[in-house]
């Protein structure tokens, strides 16, 4: 008798558990199924994630910054065909890392602001420091940096008289 009651209680508990776990939020009648709204399960960490760290985001999920510099001969700030590209004359600092221009900088975090500061010895950029925002995943920002030749500050040779 006690054994049969135990089995009955066990079966009742089992039926309740199955009915609770088989219930999905889409069955609530709140429109989630109608509008195709699905919640993605949270990613579970594995022992490898704990040892080696989590995997980096895909390149398409991050922003890319491309910087080119040119000598602005006519001073209008726009590049024309006769204005030469400057290679390794300008250095830009982004997120406390210096990049020689021309630069291709991938892996910028989505929805993050970065300050771009550029300088050079023989040439100086005419564009002030710039703040960029990676607005959406895969955002590619191209900066054409107009530069002028620095004026030499060395003293002129004197004529002995």
C-alpha positions as YAML, in Angstrom:
chain: A
units: angstrom
residues:
- id: 1
  name: UNK
  ca: [0.00, 0.00, 0.00]
- id: 2
  name: UNK
  ca: [2.73, 2.44, 0.92]
- id: 3
  name: UNK
  ca: [4.68, 1.39, -2.13]
- id: 4
  name: UNK
  ca: [1.75, 2.04, -4.49]
- id: 5
  name: UNK
  ca: [1.20, 5.50, -2.99]
- id: 6
  name: UNK
  ca: [4.88, 6.24, -3.46]
- id: 7
  name: UNK
  ca: [4.71, 5.18, -7.13]
- id: 8
  name: UNK
  ca: [1.53, 7.26, -7.64]
- id: 9
  name: UNK
  ca: [3.19, 10.34, -6.10]
- id: 10
  name: UNK
  ca: [6.30, 9.76, -8.19]
- id: 11
  name: UNK
  ca: [4.28, 9.48, -11.42]
- id: 12
  name: UNK
  ca: [2.26, 12.60, -10.56]
- id: 13
  name: UNK
  ca: [5.46, 14.57, -9.94]
- id: 14
  name: UNK
  ca: [6.94, 13.28, -13.18]
- id: 15
  name: UNK
  ca: [3.85, 14.31, -15.17]
- id: 16
  name: UNK
  ca: [3.91, 17.79, -13.62]
- id: 17
  name: UNK
  ca: [7.61, 18.22, -14.42]
- id: 18
  name: UNK
  ca: [7.09, 17.16, -18.02]
- id: 19
  name: UNK
  ca: [4.16, 19.55, -18.46]
- id: 20
  name: UNK
  ca: [6.11, 22.45, -16.93]
- id: 21
  name: UNK
  ca: [9.24, 21.90, -19.03]
- id: 22
  name: UNK
  ca: [7.30, 21.40, -22.26]
- id: 23
  name: UNK
  ca: [5.55, 24.78, -21.81]
- id: 24
  name: UNK
  ca: [7.18, 27.45, -24.02]
- id: 25
  name: UNK
  ca: [6.84, 31.24, -23.82]
- id: 26
  name: UNK
  ca: [5.53, 31.26, -27.40]
- id: 27
  name: UNK
  ca: [2.39, 29.52, -26.17]
- id: 28
  name: UNK
  ca: [1.43, 32.40, -23.87]
- id: 29
  name: UNK
  ca: [-0.66, 34.13, -26.50]
- id: 30
  name: UNK
  ca: [1.39, 37.34, -26.11]
- id: 31
  name: UNK
  ca: [2.16, 37.59, -29.83]
- id: 32
  name: UNK
  ca: [5.77, 36.42, -29.71]
- id: 33
  name: UNK
  ca: [5.07, 33.56, -32.10]
- id: 34
  name: UNK
  ca: [2.97, 35.75, -34.35]
- id: 35
  name: UNK
  ca: [5.79, 38.32, -34.79]
- id: 36
  name: UNK
  ca: [8.62, 35.79, -35.01]
- id: 37
  name: UNK
  ca: [10.29, 36.92, -31.79]
- id: 38
  name: UNK
  ca: [12.70, 34.32, -30.47]
- id: 39
  name: UNK
  ca: [15.03, 34.61, -27.54]
- id: 40
  name: UNK
  ca: [18.49, 33.25, -28.14]
- id: 41
  name: UNK
  ca: [19.87, 31.12, -25.33]
- id: 42
  name: UNK
  ca: [22.78, 32.56, -23.38]
- id: 43
  name: UNK
  ca: [26.14, 31.18, -24.44]
- id: 44
  name: UNK
  ca: [27.51, 28.78, -21.87]
- id: 45
  name: UNK
  ca: [31.18, 29.01, -21.00]
- id: 46
  name: UNK
  ca: [33.22, 25.90, -21.43]
- id: 47
  name: UNK
  ca: [36.37, 24.84, -19.63]
- id: 48
  name: UNK
  ca: [38.33, 25.95, -22.74]
- id: 49
  name: UNK
  ca: [36.87, 29.47, -22.41]
- id: 50
  name: UNK
  ca: [38.04, 29.59, -18.82]
- id: 51
  name: UNK
  ca: [41.55, 28.44, -19.75]
- id: 52
  name: UNK
  ca: [42.13, 30.27, -23.05]
- id: 53
  name: UNK
  ca: [39.56, 33.08, -22.83]
- id: 54
  name: UNK
  ca: [36.46, 33.55, -24.91]
- id: 55
  name: UNK
  ca: [36.67, 33.66, -28.67]
- id: 56
  name: UNK
  ca: [37.02, 37.11, -30.25]
- id: 57
  name: UNK
  ca: [34.12, 38.63, -32.16]
- id: 58
  name: UNK
  ca: [33.86, 38.12, -35.88]
- id: 59
  name: UNK
  ca: [35.43, 40.84, -38.06]
- id: 60
  name: UNK
  ca: [31.99, 41.64, -39.44]
- id: 61
  name: UNK
  ca: [30.84, 42.50, -35.90]
- id: 62
  name: UNK
  ca: [33.53, 45.15, -35.44]
- id: 63
  name: UNK
  ca: [34.45, 48.37, -37.17]
- id: 64
  name: UNK
  ca: [37.36, 49.16, -39.49]
- id: 65
  name: UNK
  ca: [39.23, 52.44, -39.84]
- id: 66
  name: UNK
  ca: [41.25, 53.24, -42.99]
- id: 67
  name: UNK
  ca: [43.48, 56.33, -42.96]
- id: 68
  name: UNK
  ca: [45.28, 57.77, -46.00]
- id: 69
  name: UNK
  ca: [47.33, 60.97, -46.07]
- id: 70
  name: UNK
  ca: [48.12, 63.23, -49.01]
- id: 71
  name: UNK
  ca: [49.96, 66.50, -49.59]
- id: 72
  name: UNK
  ca: [47.29, 69.15, -50.07]
- id: 73
  name: UNK
  ca: [49.03, 71.26, -52.72]
- id: 74
  name: UNK
  ca: [46.09, 73.58, -53.44]
- id: 75
  name: UNK
  ca: [45.00, 73.85, -49.78]
- id: 76
  name: UNK
  ca: [41.34, 72.98, -50.39]
- id: 77
  name: UNK
  ca: [41.29, 69.88, -48.14]
- id: 78
  name: UNK
  ca: [40.15, 67.61, -51.00]
- id: 79
  name: UNK
  ca: [42.36, 65.16, -52.81]
- id: 80
  name: UNK
  ca: [42.92, 65.56, -56.53]
- id: 81
  name: UNK
  ca: [44.89, 63.34, -58.90]
- id: 82
  name: UNK
  ca: [48.01, 65.56, -58.86]
- id: 83
  name: UNK
  ca: [48.33, 65.54, -55.05]
- id: 84
  name: UNK
  ca: [50.77, 62.81, -53.96]
- id: 85
  name: UNK
  ca: [50.05, 60.21, -51.30]
- id: 86
  name: UNK
  ca: [52.19, 60.48, -48.18]
- id: 87
  name: UNK
  ca: [53.60, 57.16, -47.01]
- id: 88
  name: UNK
  ca: [55.14, 56.77, -43.55]
- id: 89
  name: UNK
  ca: [55.23, 60.55, -43.04]
- id: 90
  name: UNK
  ca: [52.26, 60.80, -40.65]
- id: 91
  name: UNK
  ca: [51.60, 58.87, -37.44]
- id: 92
  name: UNK
  ca: [48.09, 58.58, -35.97]
- id: 93
  name: UNK
  ca: [47.28, 57.56, -32.42]
- id: 94
  name: UNK
  ca: [44.04, 55.65, -31.80]
- id: 95
  name: UNK
  ca: [43.19, 54.17, -28.41]
- id: 96
  name: UNK
  ca: [46.77, 54.83, -27.18]
- id: 97
  name: UNK
  ca: [48.33, 52.86, -30.07]
- id: 98
  name: UNK
  ca: [50.36, 54.58, -32.80]
- id: 99
  name: UNK
  ca: [49.85, 53.64, -36.47]
- id: 100
  name: UNK
  ca: [51.94, 54.75, -39.41]
- id: 101
  name: UNK
  ca: [49.81, 56.12, -42.26]
- id: 102
  name: UNK
  ca: [48.52, 54.68, -44.58]
- id: 103
  name: UNK
  ca: [46.82, 52.57, -41.94]
- id: 104
  name: UNK
  ca: [44.24, 49.79, -41.91]
- id: 105
  name: UNK
  ca: [42.89, 49.36, -38.37]
- id: 106
  name: UNK
  ca: [40.40, 46.51, -37.87]
- id: 107
  name: UNK
  ca: [38.71, 45.29, -34.71]
- id: 108
  name: UNK
  ca: [37.19, 48.53, -33.40]
- id: 109
  name: UNK
  ca: [34.39, 47.83, -30.94]
- id: 110
  name: UNK
  ca: [30.81, 48.42, -31.99]
- id: 111
  name: UNK
  ca: [29.12, 51.49, -30.47]
- id: 112
  name: UNK
  ca: [32.41, 52.87, -29.17]
- id: 113
  name: UNK
  ca: [34.04, 56.29, -29.69]
- id: 114
  name: UNK
  ca: [37.70, 56.62, -30.65]
- id: 115
  name: UNK
  ca: [39.81, 59.76, -30.76]
- id: 116
  name: UNK
  ca: [42.15, 60.03, -33.76]
- id: 117
  name: UNK
  ca: [45.22, 62.26, -33.28]
- id: 118
  name: UNK
  ca: [47.68, 62.63, -36.13]
- id: 119
  name: UNK
  ca: [51.05, 64.35, -36.45]
- id: 120
  name: UNK
  ca: [54.23, 64.30, -38.50]
- id: 121
  name: UNK
  ca: [57.72, 65.80, -38.74]
- id: 122
  name: UNK
  ca: [58.01, 66.86, -42.40]
- id: 123
  name: UNK
  ca: [54.26, 67.26, -42.92]
- id: 124
  name: UNK
  ca: [51.43, 68.26, -40.60]
- id: 125
  name: UNK
  ca: [47.74, 67.38, -40.95]
- id: 126
  name: UNK
  ca: [45.40, 70.33, -41.52]
- id: 127
  name: UNK
  ca: [42.44, 68.43, -40.10]
- id: 128
  name: UNK
  ca: [42.06, 68.77, -36.32]
- id: 129
  name: UNK
  ca: [41.89, 65.77, -34.01]
- id: 130
  name: UNK
  ca: [38.83, 63.76, -34.86]
- id: 131
  name: UNK
  ca: [36.47, 61.62, -32.80]
- id: 132
  name: UNK
  ca: [34.86, 58.70, -34.61]
- id: 133
  name: UNK
  ca: [31.98, 56.45, -33.58]
- id: 134
  name: UNK
  ca: [31.53, 52.88, -34.77]
- id: 135
  name: UNK
  ca: [27.79, 53.18, -35.38]
- id: 136
  name: UNK
  ca: [26.96, 49.68, -36.54]
- id: 137
  name: UNK
  ca: [28.53, 46.26, -36.91]
- id: 138
  name: UNK
  ca: [30.93, 46.09, -39.84]
- id: 139
  name: UNK
  ca: [31.15, 49.90, -40.09]
- id: 140
  name: UNK
  ca: [34.06, 51.00, -42.33]
- id: 141
  name: UNK
  ca: [35.31, 54.57, -41.85]
- id: 142
  name: UNK
  ca: [37.72, 56.07, -44.37]
- id: 143
  name: UNK
  ca: [39.69, 59.23, -43.54]
- id: 144
  name: UNK
  ca: [41.53, 61.16, -46.24]
- id: 145
  name: UNK
  ca: [43.99, 63.28, -44.26]
- id: 146
  name: UNK
  ca: [45.08, 66.50, -46.02]
- id: 147
  name: UNK
  ca: [48.60, 67.58, -45.02]
- id: 148
  name: UNK
  ca: [50.86, 70.53, -45.66]
- id: 149
  name: UNK
  ca: [54.65, 70.58, -45.74]
- id: 150
  name: UNK
  ca: [56.19, 71.87, -42.53]
- id: 151
  name: UNK
  ca: [58.14, 75.09, -42.78]
- id: 152
  name: UNK
  ca: [61.78, 74.61, -41.86]
- id: 153
  name: UNK
  ca: [62.68, 76.48, -38.67]
- id: 154
  name: UNK
  ca: [66.45, 76.12, -39.05]
- id: 155
  name: UNK
  ca: [68.33, 79.45, -39.05]
- id: 156
  name: UNK
  ca: [69.46, 80.79, -42.41]
- id: 157
  name: UNK
  ca: [73.23, 80.65, -43.01]
- id: 158
  name: UNK
  ca: [74.90, 83.98, -42.32]
- id: 159
  name: UNK
  ca: [77.40, 85.58, -44.67]
- id: 160
  name: UNK
  ca: [80.68, 86.54, -43.03]
- id: 161
  name: UNK
  ca: [81.51, 90.11, -43.98]
...
